[in-house]
């Protein structure tokens, strides 16, 4: 038996599906899944990098974001993830996603509530959803799927369902996706 049988990176235990937040064509041949935390500084850096990767592959790539709030070090991460899910229910996940990352180093409950009013001003109050933990189970589902898939920190990326253990700068992600495209042929 080959040594790489024992050194294969983990794969997604929950395949990309209808419940996921997807940017790009659902049928794209390449998939980049990120498990992220809105308050994580490294995820904030990745937030600026992912659009470069998306531009490099265009319609051949779909990007998926899943929640992995590290509540032991980021006190506002769970609240931010639930707010993103509230926004998703209003059809505004990606605008909220972007605003949360743009404000990641300054997240607080008042700021999260203000961002909610910006992205969905006519929606039911975000404060009520946060107080009732309406979207807690959805966020926890992503987190648990991440644990089962070998996620232990953020950001963690999966390229075509396989955990990417290399760097997460644009060049490294582009290289991993190009390799995956060749392997798929």
C-alpha positions as a Markdown table, in Angstrom:
| # | Residue | x | y | z |
|---|---|---|---|---|
| 1 | Unk | 0.0 | 0.0 | 0.0 |
| 2 | Unk | 1.2 | 3.5 | -0.9 |
| 3 | Unk | 2.2 | 6.0 | 1.8 |
| 4 | Unk | -0.2 | 8.6 | 0.4 |
| 5 | Unk | -3.2 | 6.4 | 1.3 |
| 6 | Unk | -2.3 | 7.2 | 4.9 |
| 7 | Unk | -1.6 | 10.9 | 4.2 |
| 8 | Unk | -4.7 | 11.9 | 2.2 |
| 9 | Unk | -6.3 | 15.1 | 3.5 |
| 10 | Unk | -9.8 | 14.8 | 4.8 |
| 11 | Unk | -12.8 | 15.4 | 2.5 |
| 12 | Unk | -16.1 | 17.2 | 3.0 |
| 13 | Unk | -18.5 | 14.9 | 4.8 |
| 14 | Unk | -21.4 | 17.0 | 3.8 |
| 15 | Unk | -21.4 | 17.7 | 0.0 |
| 16 | Unk | -22.3 | 21.1 | -1.3 |
| 17 | Unk | -26.1 | 21.3 | -1.5 |
| 18 | Unk | -29.1 | 23.5 | -1.8 |
| 19 | Unk | -28.7 | 24.9 | 1.8 |
| 20 | Unk | -25.2 | 26.2 | 1.1 |
| 21 | Unk | -24.4 | 29.8 | 0.3 |
| 22 | Unk | -23.0 | 29.6 | -3.2 |
| 23 | Unk | -21.5 | 32.2 | -5.5 |
| 24 | Unk | -21.2 | 31.1 | -9.1 |
| 25 | Unk | -22.7 | 28.4 | -11.2 |
| 26 | Unk | -23.9 | 25.4 | -9.1 |
| 27 | Unk | -22.7 | 23.1 | -12.0 |
| 28 | Unk | -19.2 | 24.6 | -12.2 |
| 29 | Unk | -16.5 | 21.9 | -12.5 |
| 30 | Unk | -14.4 | 23.5 | -9.8 |
| 31 | Unk | -15.5 | 24.1 | -6.2 |
| 32 | Unk | -13.9 | 26.2 | -3.4 |
| 33 | Unk | -15.5 | 25.8 | 0.0 |
| 34 | Unk | -14.4 | 28.0 | 2.9 |
| 35 | Unk | -15.2 | 27.3 | 6.5 |
| 36 | Unk | -14.8 | 30.8 | 8.0 |
| 37 | Unk | -15.4 | 33.0 | 11.0 |
| 38 | Unk | -16.5 | 36.6 | 10.5 |
| 39 | Unk | -14.3 | 37.8 | 13.4 |
| 40 | Unk | -11.2 | 35.9 | 12.4 |
| 41 | Unk | -8.4 | 38.2 | 11.2 |
| 42 | Unk | -7.1 | 35.5 | 8.8 |
| 43 | Unk | -10.6 | 35.0 | 7.3 |
| 44 | Unk | -10.7 | 38.8 | 6.8 |
| 45 | Unk | -7.5 | 38.5 | 4.8 |
| 46 | Unk | -9.0 | 35.5 | 2.8 |
| 47 | Unk | -12.1 | 37.6 | 2.2 |
| 48 | Unk | -9.9 | 39.9 | 0.1 |
| 49 | Unk | -8.2 | 37.0 | -1.7 |
| 50 | Unk | -11.2 | 34.9 | -2.7 |
| 51 | Unk | -12.5 | 37.4 | -5.3 |
| 52 | Unk | -9.1 | 37.2 | -7.1 |
| 53 | Unk | -9.4 | 33.5 | -7.2 |
| 54 | Unk | -13.0 | 33.7 | -8.5 |
| 55 | Unk | -11.9 | 36.1 | -11.3 |
| 56 | Unk | -9.0 | 33.7 | -12.3 |
| 57 | Unk | -11.5 | 30.9 | -13.0 |
| 58 | Unk | -14.7 | 32.8 | -13.9 |
| 59 | Unk | -17.6 | 30.5 | -14.6 |
| 60 | Unk | -15.6 | 27.4 | -14.0 |
| 61 | Unk | -15.6 | 28.0 | -10.2 |
| 62 | Unk | -18.3 | 28.1 | -7.6 |
| 63 | Unk | -17.4 | 29.5 | -4.2 |
| 64 | Unk | -19.2 | 28.2 | -1.1 |
| 65 | Unk | -19.1 | 29.8 | 2.4 |
| 66 | Unk | -19.9 | 27.8 | 5.5 |
| 67 | Unk | -19.8 | 29.0 | 9.1 |
| 68 | Unk | -17.2 | 27.9 | 11.6 |
| 69 | Unk | -17.4 | 30.5 | 14.5 |
| 70 | Unk | -14.5 | 30.1 | 16.9 |
| 71 | Unk | -16.4 | 31.3 | 19.9 |
| 72 | Unk | -13.6 | 30.6 | 22.4 |
| 73 | Unk | -11.5 | 33.4 | 20.8 |
| 74 | Unk | -14.0 | 35.5 | 18.9 |
| 75 | Unk | -16.9 | 36.6 | 21.2 |
| 76 | Unk | -19.0 | 38.0 | 18.3 |
| 77 | Unk | -18.5 | 35.3 | 15.8 |
| 78 | Unk | -21.6 | 33.2 | 16.6 |
| 79 | Unk | -23.8 | 36.4 | 16.6 |
| 80 | Unk | -22.3 | 37.4 | 13.3 |
| 81 | Unk | -22.9 | 34.0 | 11.8 |
| 82 | Unk | -26.5 | 34.0 | 13.0 |
| 83 | Unk | -26.9 | 37.5 | 11.6 |
| 84 | Unk | -25.6 | 36.3 | 8.2 |
| 85 | Unk | -28.3 | 33.5 | 8.3 |
| 86 | Unk | -31.0 | 36.0 | 9.2 |
| 87 | Unk | -29.8 | 38.1 | 6.1 |
| 88 | Unk | -29.9 | 34.9 | 4.0 |
| 89 | Unk | -33.6 | 34.5 | 5.0 |
| 90 | Unk | -34.1 | 38.0 | 3.5 |
| 91 | Unk | -32.2 | 37.1 | 0.3 |
| 92 | Unk | -29.2 | 39.2 | 1.4 |
| 93 | Unk | -26.6 | 36.7 | 2.5 |
| 94 | Unk | -23.7 | 37.9 | 0.3 |
| 95 | Unk | -24.2 | 41.6 | 1.1 |
| 96 | Unk | -24.2 | 40.7 | 4.9 |
| 97 | Unk | -21.2 | 38.4 | 4.4 |
| 98 | Unk | -19.3 | 41.2 | 2.8 |
| 99 | Unk | -20.3 | 43.8 | 5.4 |
| 100 | Unk | -19.4 | 41.5 | 8.3 |
| 101 | Unk | -15.9 | 40.8 | 6.9 |
| 102 | Unk | -15.4 | 44.5 | 6.2 |
| 103 | Unk | -16.1 | 45.2 | 9.9 |
| 104 | Unk | -14.6 | 42.0 | 11.3 |
| 105 | Unk | -12.1 | 43.7 | 13.6 |
| 106 | Unk | -14.8 | 46.0 | 15.0 |
| 107 | Unk | -17.7 | 43.6 | 15.4 |
| 108 | Unk | -20.0 | 44.1 | 18.4 |
| 109 | Unk | -23.7 | 43.5 | 18.9 |
| 110 | Unk | -24.6 | 47.1 | 18.0 |
| 111 | Unk | -22.5 | 47.0 | 14.9 |
| 112 | Unk | -24.0 | 43.7 | 13.8 |
| 113 | Unk | -27.5 | 45.1 | 14.3 |
| 114 | Unk | -26.6 | 48.2 | 12.3 |
| 115 | Unk | -25.3 | 46.1 | 9.5 |
| 116 | Unk | -28.5 | 44.1 | 9.5 |
| 117 | Unk | -30.5 | 47.4 | 9.1 |
| 118 | Unk | -28.3 | 48.4 | 6.2 |
| 119 | Unk | -28.6 | 45.2 | 4.2 |
| 120 | Unk | -32.3 | 44.5 | 4.9 |
| 121 | Unk | -34.0 | 47.6 | 6.2 |
| 122 | Unk | -37.6 | 46.3 | 5.7 |
| 123 | Unk | -37.0 | 42.9 | 7.3 |
| 124 | Unk | -38.2 | 41.7 | 10.7 |
| 125 | Unk | -35.8 | 42.9 | 13.4 |
| 126 | Unk | -32.4 | 41.1 | 13.5 |
| 127 | Unk | -32.4 | 41.7 | 17.2 |
| 128 | Unk | -35.4 | 39.5 | 17.7 |
| 129 | Unk | -33.8 | 36.7 | 15.7 |
| 130 | Unk | -30.5 | 36.9 | 17.7 |
| 131 | Unk | -32.4 | 37.0 | 21.0 |
| 132 | Unk | -34.4 | 33.9 | 20.0 |
| 133 | Unk | -31.3 | 32.2 | 18.4 |
| 134 | Unk | -33.5 | 31.5 | 15.4 |
| 135 | Unk | -30.5 | 30.6 | 13.2 |
| 136 | Unk | -28.4 | 28.9 | 15.9 |
| 137 | Unk | -29.1 | 25.4 | 14.6 |
| 138 | Unk | -28.2 | 26.3 | 11.0 |
| 139 | Unk | -24.8 | 27.8 | 12.1 |
| 140 | Unk | -24.2 | 24.8 | 14.4 |
| 141 | Unk | -24.9 | 22.4 | 11.6 |
| 142 | Unk | -22.1 | 24.0 | 9.5 |
| 143 | Unk | -19.8 | 23.9 | 12.5 |
| 144 | Unk | -20.4 | 20.2 | 13.1 |
| 145 | Unk | -20.0 | 19.3 | 9.5 |
| 146 | Unk | -16.7 | 21.2 | 9.5 |
| 147 | Unk | -15.5 | 19.2 | 12.5 |
| 148 | Unk | -16.5 | 15.9 | 10.8 |
| 149 | Unk | -14.6 | 17.1 | 7.7 |
| 150 | Unk | -11.3 | 17.8 | 9.6 |
| 151 | Unk | -11.7 | 21.6 | 10.1 |
| 152 | Unk | -9.9 | 22.7 | 13.2 |
| 153 | Unk | -9.3 | 26.4 | 12.5 |
| 154 | Unk | -10.2 | 29.2 | 10.1 |
| 155 | Unk | -10.0 | 29.8 | 7.3 |
| 156 | Unk | -10.1 | 26.2 | 6.0 |
| 157 | Unk | -10.6 | 25.6 | 2.3 |
| 158 | Unk | -11.7 | 22.5 | 0.4 |
| 159 | Unk | -10.9 | 22.2 | -3.3 |
| 160 | Unk | -13.3 | 20.0 | -5.1 |
| 161 | Unk | -14.2 | 18.4 | -1.8 |
| 162 | Unk | -10.7 | 17.8 | -0.5 |
| 163 | Unk | -9.2 | 19.8 | 2.3 |
| 164 | Unk | -6.5 | 22.2 | 1.0 |
| 165 | Unk | -3.6 | 22.0 | 3.5 |
| 166 | Unk | -1.4 | 24.4 | 1.6 |
| 167 | Unk | -1.3 | 28.2 | 1.9 |
| 168 | Unk | -4.5 | 30.2 | 1.3 |
| 169 | Unk | -3.0 | 33.1 | -0.6 |
| 170 | Unk | -4.4 | 33.7 | -4.1 |
| 171 | Unk | -1.4 | 31.9 | -5.8 |
| 172 | Unk | -1.7 | 28.8 | -3.7 |
| 173 | Unk | -5.5 | 28.5 | -4.1 |
| 174 | Unk | -5.2 | 29.1 | -7.9 |
| 175 | Unk | -2.5 | 26.4 | -8.1 |
| 176 | Unk | -4.6 | 23.9 | -6.1 |
| 177 | Unk | -7.7 | 24.6 | -8.3 |
| 178 | Unk | -5.6 | 24.2 | -11.4 |
| 179 | Unk | -4.3 | 20.9 | -10.1 |
| 180 | Unk | -7.9 | 19.8 | -9.3 |
| 181 | Unk | -9.0 | 20.8 | -12.9 |
| 182 | Unk | -6.2 | 18.6 | -14.4 |
| 183 | Unk | -7.0 | 15.7 | -12.1 |
| 184 | Unk | -10.7 | 15.9 | -13.1 |
| 185 | Unk | -9.9 | 15.4 | -16.8 |
